[in-house]
Amino acid sequence: MMHLKNFPKVIFFTLLSSIAYGQIAAEELPIGSIFKKHYYGGPVLSTAGVGAQFVFDRSLDFKNKVGIQLSVQTLKSHREYRKSNPQYDDSKSYIYGKVNALAISRLQLQYKYLIFEKKRERGVKIQGIISAGALFGWLKPNYVKIRDPFIVEKNTKPVDTPYNPDEQLESFVYGRSSHLMGVSEGKKQCGFSGRAGFIVDFSPKENQIIGLELGIQLDRLSNKVNLFYKGESFQNFPSLYTSLVIGLNKT
């Protein structure tokens, strides 16, 4: 039978053991496991255009997350190349032969899974990403500025005109027009989009997201579109992409 004078010692060591056990259990909890909601976004640069994205996802458990990804982007062909009119010293470069421009928005469901967790607060986390969903596009005529190089008056302003190489000599193209020119004349497009990649998160704080996303993606329209006045039409736009991601983790 335990003597009463030893009772305080027993209580003391019992409490000490409990505190020690609690500290070990806390240290074994994965960093960031308390966060359930995640918001991030940033600019996107791909081999098929430029854009931006925003993502919201929720944790299913420590390793798996599901969410929604919204993005907008221009789409271009690998055939594109820029040139300038040597007739003018101040001419703006334009994409030779491009008669239509295409911009898209994506609404995708996203699944994210943990590949490598941070081993310390200032470590690196790596997550894999798979997403798929609908694509909505807008195909508009591409405008250029036309100016007659044989006109003597230097104050003559160039005229914004839908680009048509069959009707306009190269020497008459002064340069590109505003990207917004011709938006009201566009046509709706739709299709499917899929993406696979990974995020490298090197944020120094647990409640922040700062990192890079890299991967591959495919945008497929429901029908072929003509971007150039001659040559093939396009329906599939595969690309490599990278994005700077900045956001927050919430409980």
Secondary structure by P-SEA (a helix, b strand, c coil): cccccaaaaaaaaaaaaaaaaaaaaaaacccccccccccccbbbbcccccccbbbbbbbcccccccccccbbbbbbcccbbbbbcccccccccccccccbbbbbbbbbbbbbbbccccccccbbbbbbbbbbbbbbbbbbbbbbbbbccccccccbbbbbcccccccccccccccccccccccccbbbbbbcccccccccccccccccccccccbbbbbbccbbbbccccccccccccccccccccccccc
